[in-house]
Each structure stands twice: as structure tokens, then as C-alpha cells.
Amino acid sequence: MKRALIGLALVATLAACGGQADDAGSPSSGGSASAGATGSLTVLAAASLTESFDKIKEDFQARNPGVQVTISYGGSSGLAQQITSGAPADVFAAASPATMKTVVDAGDANGEPTVFVKNQLVIATAKGNPKGIRTLADLKNPDLKVALCAEQVPCGSAAKKAIEAAGVDVKPVTLEQDVKAALSKVKLGEVDAALVYRTDAKAAAADVDGVEFPESAGAINDYPIVTLKNAPNPAAAAAFVEFVQTEPEMKILTDAGFQKP
């Protein structure tokens, strides 16, 4: 009888130890695949993600002290070309499915990209909107200087779609290679208006106003993200992509003006 009681006590102790080990690795205890990443991680991201991804980078590095993240921002089409030309990178976050398709079709994506946010255009004007721009049709005024993104980059493709939907003829004085460059023209006073993403106008609210226009609803860009096939650090790449889509980081993105997919 005494032996039986000792045996039962031992079984109970082992079960308790086993239960504690399971809890330590469970999601409810705060464990996550995004914790414990190490080494160098290179992310190529659309220029419009700059402010949000800079904050997400800080959070990711704080969560993973052993990792060093480098993010290169630019026009999505140019970044896609870098990837297909063999530039070493771990993660690609694009501002449109079309530019992501370039990478996927070249066989450089590791799995299927995931759309994590959406973005919408506004008309950026100088602070206070001194020219009184209210609609997309106002941009056809020949006295206004307008900047657009080049058509091959996502912000330019979206602008073209919106302008065609409005049925107006906008003659830009400059075509820029990414949205930050187009916005910069407004901030510097070189143009009166530019079509940029809502997030970029919001980030530069001290210098510009963002004028909403209905045609932008038909030209919303999906933002896909993917780990890359030849990623030098595939484990950290997968952890970063997962981390971007966690609730606290999604709040950073939505607070910046991005929309959930």
C-alpha cells in the first residue's frame, strides 16, 4: 500500500513538471516565434512604409536583442528589380501586388506573399492649402504645378487609375520615382500639389495638408510582404514577417493611416 502511494505521488509530481514545461512554451505565456531572432536582417520596403517600419524595427530589435535590422526604402519597382538582379535581402514589403509579382514570377519569393495593409491616395498641398484645391479636377488648372509618381511605381499607377476615373487631364511638371520624392516637391514649394498616399501626408502634417477625393477609393493599393527565397537569414526573416502582423505592430500601421486588408 505504501509503495502504491509513493508511486502515485511520483506520477503526480512528473505530471506537474510536464504541465509547467508546456505552459512555458505556450502562446498564452508570451512565447512567440518572433522572439529569439539573431544575426543581421535586411528588409527592402516601399518608401511609404518608412515611418511605420522604423518604429516596428525598434520594437523587433527590442524583442530580439540579438538581431540587427537594416531597412532600405525606395520605390517598389526599383526594389523588386534589385531583388531579381540578385541583391541580398531577407524580406520584401511592396506597395502593390504588381511589383510583388515581379519577384514571385522570378522565383525569388519564399512562399506566397501576404497582404498586411492597404493605402489610399490624397492630394498633398502646402500647409493651409493656399491654392484652394478641393477636388482632383482642380489639378487640371494649367496655373498649378503638380507632381506625380512615375507610372511604373505603385503610387504612380494608382494616381493614373484615379485620374482616369475622374476623367480629367492632369499634366505633371515632374514624375518622381517614389512617393517621398513627390511629397518633397510640395514641402519644398517646388509644386502646388502632388498625389501621395494618405500615410505620407499624415506623417508630414506639419508641412502639408492632405485633401481627400472620392476617386481614390477606386485606386487603393494592397501591400504584400514576403520572405525571400535566398534570404541570408531565413529564420529572422520569417520572424519579422510574423511580427509585423501582430496586434501592437498593426496598431502602429493603422495609426499611421494604413487600412487593414
FIVO-990991 format. One line per 5 residues: for each residue x, y, z of N, C-alpha, C. Coordinates in pm, whole numbers, plus 50000, padded with zeros to 5 digits. Example, Ala and Ser with C-alpha at 12.3 -4.5 7.8 and 13.67 -1.06 7.14 Angstrom:
// FIVO-990991
51319:49431:50780:51230:49550:50780:51320:49670:50780 | 51285:49775:50708:51367:49894:50714:51290:50003:50787
This chain:
// FIVO-990991
50083:49879:50000:50000:50000:50000:50087:50126:50000 | 50197:50117:50088:50287:50231:50097:50354:50258:49964 | 50397:50149:49893:50460:50163:49761:50364:50226:49660 | 50240:50188:49665:50141:50242:49571:50124:50391:49590 | 50122:50437:49718:50107:50579:49745:50227:50657:49696
50348:50602:49715:50470:50668:49667:50468:50679:49516 | 50422:50572:49449:50415:50572:49302:50319:50678:49251 | 50205:50689:49317:50108:50790:49276:50162:50930:49295 | 50234:50950:49406:50292:51082:49432:50394:51117:49326 | 50475:51019:49283:50577:51043:49181:50513:51077:49047
50406:51005:49012:50334:51033:48886:50278:51175:48889 | 50220:51215:49003:50162:51349:49014:50268:51456:48999 | 50388:51431:49060:50498:51528:49051:50546:51543:48908 | 50563:51431:48837:50608:51434:48698:50507:51505:48609 | 50379:51479:48635:50274:51543:48555:50277:51693:48574
50299:51735:48702:50303:51877:48731:50420:51942:48660 | 50535:51876:48661:50653:51930:48593:50630:51941:48443 | 50567:51834:48389:50539:51835:48245:50445:51948:48209 | 50341:51974:48294:50247:52081:48266:50314:52215:48267 | 50410:52236:48359:50480:52363:48363:50563:52385:48239
50626:52281:48187:50708:52294:48066:50622:52332:47947 | 50500:52273:47939:50410:52305:47828:50367:52451:47835 | 50335:52499:47956:50289:52637:47972:50397:52736:47932 | 50523:52703:47963:50631:52797:47933:50646:52822:47786 | 50608:52726:47703:50623:52744:47560:50495:52780:47489
50387:52801:47563:50258:52827:47501:50244:52973:47464 | 50165:53007:47361:50143:53145:47322:50086:53229:47435 | 50005:53168:47524:49943:53245:47631:50045:53296:47731 | 50164:53231:47734:50267:53275:47827:50353:53384:47769 | 50325:53423:47646:50402:53531:47582:50508:53479:47489
50524:53345:47478:50620:53290:47384:50576:53317:47242 | 50672:53339:47151:50637:53369:47011:50752:53333:46921 | 50719:53293:46798:50823:53261:46701:50906:53383:46667 | 50854:53504:46695:50929:53625:46663:51031:53661:46769 | 51031:53589:46884:51130:53613:46988:51250:53522:46965
51369:53573:46988:51489:53491:46977:51558:53498:46843 | 51516:53587:46753:51584:53602:46625:51722:53663:46649 | 51821:53620:46571:51957:53670:46586:52018:53701:46450 | 52134:53768:46451:52207:53796:46328:52160:53923:46259 | 52205:53940:46136:52169:54057:46056:52047:54025:45970
51957:54122:45960:51835:54107:45881:51821:54227:45789 | 51804:54202:45660:51789:54310:45562:51648:54309:45505 | 51580:54423:45519:51443:54437:45470:51441:54543:45361 | 51379:54513:45249:51355:54610:45144:51206:54646:45149 | 51176:54775:45165:51037:54816:45188:51001:54940:45108
50876:54946:45066:50824:55062:44994:50845:55189:45075 | 50875:55299:45008:50907:55425:45075:50795:55470:45168 | 50671:55441:45132:50558:55486:45213:50550:55415:45348 | 50630:55310:45367:50631:55240:45494:50735:55295:45591 | 50808:55396:45550:50924:55443:45626:50896:55468:45774
50803:55557:45803:50779:55594:45943:50730:55474:46025 | 50640:55395:45969:50585:55281:46042:50689:55172:46063 | 50764:55139:45958:50862:55032:45970:50981:55073:46057 | 51012:55201:46063:51117:55244:46155:51078:55213:46299 | 50951:55234:46333:50903:55203:46468:50896:55052:46490
50850:54979:46388:50841:54833:46400:50981:54773:46414 | 51076:54828:46344:51215:54784:46356:51264:54798:46501 | 51236:54912:46563:51277:54933:46702:51212:54830:46794 | 51084:54804:46773:51014:54705:46856:51072:54566:46836 | 51100:54531:46711:51152:54397:46680:51290:54377:46742
51375:54479:46734:51509:54468:46792:51503:54465:46945 | 51407:54537:47003:51390:54533:47148:51345:54394:47193 | 51260:54333:47112:51211:54198:47141:51318:54092:47115 | 51407:54124:47022:51514:54030:46981:51649:54101:46987 | 51708:54111:47107:51833:54187:47122:51949:54134:47039
51938:54011:46994:52048:53953:46917:52041:53979:46768 | 51943:54059:46723:51927:54083:46579:51953:54230:46547 | 52012:54253:46431:52036:54389:46381:51964:54405:46248 | 51864:54493:46244:51780:54510:46125:51824:54632:46045 | 51841:54612:45915:51868:54721:45822:51752:54726:45724
51689:54843:45711:51577:54858:45616:51617:54958:45509 | 51603:54917:45385:51626:55006:45270:51491:55040:45209 | 51460:55169:45199:51333:55214:45145:51352:55268:45003 | 51246:55257:44923:51251:55311:44788:51124:55279:44713 | 51123:55314:44585:51010:55276:44501:51004:55125:44488
50885:55068:44498:50871:54922:44498:50926:54858:44371 | 50906:54923:44258:50954:54864:44132:51106:54856:44131 | 51172:54960:44182:51319:54959:44188:51370:54854:44284 | 51302:54838:44398:51342:54736:44494:51323:54596:44436 | 51213:54576:44365:51188:54446:44302:51298:54414:44201
51342:54514:44127:51450:54495:44029:51580:54458:44099 | 51606:54520:44213:51726:54484:44290:51723:54337:44331 | 51607:54292:44377:51593:54154:44422:51614:54056:44307 | 51550:54083:44194:51562:53992:44080:51701:53997:44016 | 51776:54102:44050:51914:54113:44000:52014:54050:44095
51963:53996:44206:52050:53923:44296:52095:53996:44420 | 52038:54114:44448:52076:54187:44569:52039:54104:44692 | 52130:54089:44789:52099:54009:44908:51999:54079:44999 | 51891:54012:45031:51788:54067:45120:51709:53952:45178 | 51643:53979:45290:51567:53874:45359:51416:53888:45343
51368:54014:45340:51224:54040:45337:51196:54150:45236 | 51084:54138:45165:51039:54242:45073:50896:54280:45108 | 50874:54410:45131:50740:54464:45155:50711:54566:45046 | 50617:54535:44959:50589:54618:44841:50460:54697:44860 | 50445:54801:44777:50326:54886:44784:50220:54846:44682
50241:54733:44615:50138:54685:44522:50164:54539:44488 | 50057:54464:44459:50074:54326:44416:50150:54314:44283 | 50137:54415:44197:50204:54409:44066:50355:54405:44081 | 50410:54488:44172:50555:54487:44190:50599:54360:44263 | 50516:54312:44354:50548:54185:44420:50548:54071:44319
50459:54076:44222:50450:53970:44121:50581:53956:44044 | 50651:54067:44024:50781:54061:43956:50877:53969:44030 | 50876:53980:44162:50964:53897:44245:50917:53753:44248 | 50786:53733:44260:50729:53598:44263:50755:53525:44131 | 50730:53594:44020:50747:53533:43888:50893:53497:43859
50985:53571:43922:51128:53543:43903:51175:53428:43992 | 51086:53377:44075:51121:53267:44164:51199:53310:44287 | 51192:53439:44321:51272:53490:44432:51195:53502:44563 | 51067:53467:44563:50987:53472:44686:50986:53335:44752 | 50983:53335:44882:50975:53210:44957:50831:53191:45003
50752:53123:44922:50611:53105:44954:50525:53218:44900 | 50399:53219:44945:50303:53317:44896:50311:53446:44978 | 50315:53561:44912:50312:53688:44985:50180:53705:45059 | 50183:53781:45166:50065:53810:45247:50037:53960:45243 | 49913:53996:45209:49874:54137:45213:49851:54174:45359
49925:54275:45410:49913:54309:45551:49848:54445:45576 | 49851:54535:45477:49781:54663:45489:49739:54712:45350 | 49658:54819:45350:49620:54888:45227:49648:55037:45246 | 49657:55109:45133:49681:55253:45140:49604:55324:45030 | 49576:55451:45053:49489:55528:44965:49550:55665:44937
49525:55718:44819:49582:55846:44779:49505:55966:44834 | 49580:56075:44855:49520:56206:44882:49598:56308:44798 | 49546:56430:44791:49618:56539:44725:49694:56615:44833 | 49825:56615:44824:49906:56690:44920:49924:56832:44869 | 49898:56928:44955:49917:57070:44921:50003:57134:45029
50049:57254:45004:50121:57329:45106:50029:57349:45227 | 50088:57365:45344:50009:57382:45466:49912:57499:45451 | 49785:57473:45485:49683:57575:45471:49616:57575:45336 | 49666:57491:45244:49608:57478:45109:49585:57615:45044 | 49694:57691:45024:49679:57829:44974:49616:57840:44836
49623:57733:44756:49563:57738:44622:49417:57694:44623 | 49367:57657:44737:49225:57620:44748:49188:57497:44668 | 49274:57398:44665:49249:57274:44590:49151:57188:44668 | 49042:57151:44606:48937:57075:44673:48909:56940:44607 | 48933:56930:44476:48899:56808:44403:49013:56771:44308
49007:56650:44257:49107:56605:44159:49096:56688:44032 | 48974:56729:43998:48954:56809:43878:49027:56944:43886 | 49050:56993:44007:49122:57121:44023:49265:57112:43969 | 49320:56991:43965:49460:56976:43925:49481:56995:43775 | 49372:57005:43699:49388:57030:43554:49413:57178:43525
49403:57261:43627:49429:57404:43611:49573:57424:43564 | 49594:57483:43447:49729:57499:43394:49819:57590:43478 | 49760:57665:43568:49839:57754:43654:49896:57679:43775 | 49853:57555:43795:49902:57476:43908:50017:57386:43865 | 50119:57377:43948:50228:57283:43926:50200:57157:44007
50198:57043:43937:50160:56917:44001:50272:56815:43987 | 50299:56742:44093:50394:56631:44089:50319:56499:44101 | 50358:56403:44021:50304:56267:44031:50421:56170:44042 | 50391:56050:44089:50491:55944:44083:50493:55888:43941 | 50609:55838:43900:50619:55773:43769:50525:55654:43764
50472:55626:43647:50369:55524:43632:50414:55384:43673 | 50545:55355:43660:50592:55220:43691:50599:55191:43840 | 50590:55295:43924:50588:55271:44069:50444:55273:44118 | 50414:55202:44228:50274:55187:44271:50197:55316:44290 | 50259:55420:44348:50184:55545:44369:50150:55610:44235
50234:55591:44135:50206:55645:44002:50096:55569:43932 | 50099:55437:43947:49995:55352:43887:49859:55383:43949 | 49856:55402:44080:49731:55436:44148:49682:55574:44106 | 49775:55668:44092:49738:55804:44050:49677:55802:43911 | 49737:55726:43822:49684:55717:43686:49541:55663:43686
49518:55560:43767:49386:55498:43775:49282:55598:43828 | 49320:55673:43931:49228:55771:43990:49198:55885:43894 | 49302:55932:43824:49285:56043:43729:49195:56000:43613 | 49215:55879:43566:49130:55828:43457:48986:55814:43504 | 48967:55770:43629:48832:55756:43683:48763:55891:43693
48841:55995:43721:48784:56130:43732:48761:56193:43596 | 48824:56137:43494:48808:56191:43359:48871:56327:43340 | 48983:56351:43409:49050:56480:43398:49187:56461:43333 | 49238:56570:43280:49369:56569:43215:49468:56647:43301 | 49548:56574:43375:49647:56637:43463:49784:56630:43396
49848:56744:43385:49980:56749:43320:50086:56779:43427 | 50151:56675:43481:50250:56698:43587:50376:56766:43534 | 50439:56845:43618:50565:56909:43580:50683:56819:43615 | 50657:56714:43693:50763:56619:43728:50702:56484:43761 | 50778:56378:43729:50739:56241:43763:50849:56184:43852
50812:56147:43973:50911:56104:44072:50914:55952:44087 | 51028:55902:44136:51049:55757:44144:50995:55693:44270 | 50953:55773:44366:50882:55718:44482:50798:55828:44545 | 50709:55789:44634:50612:55883:44690:50677:55989:44778 | 50784:55954:44845:50852:56053:44930:50911:56166:44846
50960:56132:44728:51016:56234:44640:50907:56327:44590 | 50790:56273:44558:50678:56356:44513:50632:56449:44626 | 50624:56395:44746:50584:56475:44861:50686:56585:44889 | 50812:56553:44872:50918:56651:44898:50904:56774:44810 | 50856:56755:44688:50836:56869:44596:50735:56969:44654
50633:56916:44721:50533:57003:44784:50594:57072:44905 | 50664:56997:44987:50724:57052:45109:50825:57163:45078 | 50895:57147:44965:50995:57246:44926:50936:57365:44850 | 50806:57356:44820:50741:57464:44747:50768:57463:44598 | 50820:57351:44548:50851:57342:44405:50727:57312:44322
50626:57255:44385:50498:57231:44317:50386:57273:44411 | 50266:57288:44354:50150:57326:44434:50077:57206:44494 | 50092:57092:44428:50019:56973:44474:50087:56847:44423 | 50060:56738:44493:50109:56607:44448:50011:56501:44495 | 50001:56394:44418:49920:56280:44462:50012:56187:44539
49983:56171:44668:50065:56087:44755:49972:56000:44839 | 50031:55906:44911:49949:55823:44999:49904:55902:45121 | 49790:55864:45171:49735:55926:45292:49836:55920:45407 | 49906:55807:45418:50002:55789:45526:50117:55889:45517 | 50160:55921:45396:50272:56014:45379:50230:56156:45412
50108:56193:45372:50057:56326:45406:50039:56339:45557 | 49995:56232:45619:49974:56235:45765:50108:56248:45837 | 50210:56177:45788:50342:56184:45851:50404:56323:45837 | 50364:56396:45732:50420:56529:45706:50318:56638:45737 | 50227:56611:45830:50116:56703:45858:50161:56841:45905
50282:56851:45955:50332:56982:45998:50362:57072:45879 | 50382:57011:45762:50423:57086:45643:50320:57087:45531 | 50230:56989:45529:50136:56978:45418:49996:56948:45469 | 49897:56972:45384:49760:56928:45406:49732:56813:45311 | 49646:56722:45354:49603:56612:45269:49457:56629:45233
49429:56645:45104:49293:56665:45058:49238:56532:45006 | 49133:56483:45070:49070:56358:45028:48989:56381:44901 | 48982:56279:44816:48899:56290:44696:48838:56153:44667 | 48712:56148:44621:48639:56021:44611:48699:55920:44515 | 48763:55966:44410:48817:55872:44311:48928:55783:44368
48986:55825:44479:49095:55745:44538:49044:55611:44590 | 48914:55602:44619:48857:55478:44670:48866:55365:44567 | 48876:55402:44440:48888:55302:44335:49031:55272:44296 | 49125:55327:44373:49267:55306:44341:49346:55276:44467 | 49288:55193:44552:49354:55156:44678:49459:55049:44649
49576:55065:44707:49685:54969:44687:49695:54871:44803 | 49700:54742:44770:49732:54639:44868:49883:54633:44886 | 49928:54609:45009:50071:54598:45040:50104:54454:45079 | 50171:54378:44993:50211:54242:45028:50352:54237:45088 | 50375:54138:45172:50507:54117:45232:50543:53969:45219
50673:53941:45203:50716:53803:45184:50861:53787:45227 | 50896:53668:45272:51037:53636:45292:51094:53595:45156 | 51222:53617:45137:51283:53591:45007:51353:53455:45003 | 51351:53394:44887:51400:53257:44869:51545:53242:44912 | 51629:53337:44874:51771:53328:44905:51810:53416:45024
51718:53430:45118:51743:53513:45236:51865:53464:45312 | 51960:53551:45340:52076:53511:45421:52038:53469:45563 | 51925:53522:45614:51881:53490:45750:51734:53452:45747 | 51701:53333:45698:51560:53296:45680:51481:53289:45809 | 51545:53249:45919:51472:53239:46046:51429:53378:46095
51519:53473:46090:51485:53610:46132:51386:53672:46036 | 51397:53638:45907:51304:53692:45807:51162:53647:45838 | 51144:53518:45864:51012:53466:45896:50958:53529:46025 | 51047:53548:46122:51005:53609:46249:50961:53754:46228 | 51031:53827:46142:50996:53967:46118:50860:53978:46048
50838:53895:45947:50710:53899:45874:50595:53868:45969 | 50616:53772:46057:50513:53739:46156:50492:53856:46253 | 50602:53916:46296:50597:54025:46394:50521:54146:46340 | 50542:54178:46213:50474:54292:46151:50322:54278:46163 | 50273:54155:46162:50129:54131:46161:50069:54109:46300
50150:54127:46403:50096:54116:46539:50016:54241:46572 | 49929:54229:46672:49836:54338:46703:49904:54472:46736 | 50009:54473:46821:50071:54603:46852:50134:54671:46729 | 50192:54591:46640:50257:54649:46522:50154:54692:46418 | 50044:54617:46409:49936:54659:46321:49875:54792:46367
49876:54815:46499:49826:54942:46551:49916:55057:46506 | 50046:55033:46502:50139:55134:46451:50101:55169:46306 | 50072:55069:46228:50039:55090:46086:49905:55160:46069 | 49805:55119:46145:49673:55184:46130:49675:55325:46186 | 49752:55348:46291:49765:55484:46345:49831:55576:46243
49914:55518:46158:49982:55599:46054:49890:55628:45935 | 49773:55563:45933:49679:55587:45823:49659:55470:45730 | 49732:55362:45750:49710:55243:45668:49576:55178:45708 | 49521:55103:45615:49398:55030:45640:49429:54882:45652 | 49351:54812:45733:49368:54668:45742:49315:54603:45614
49374:54490:45574:49328:54426:45450:49187:54368:45463
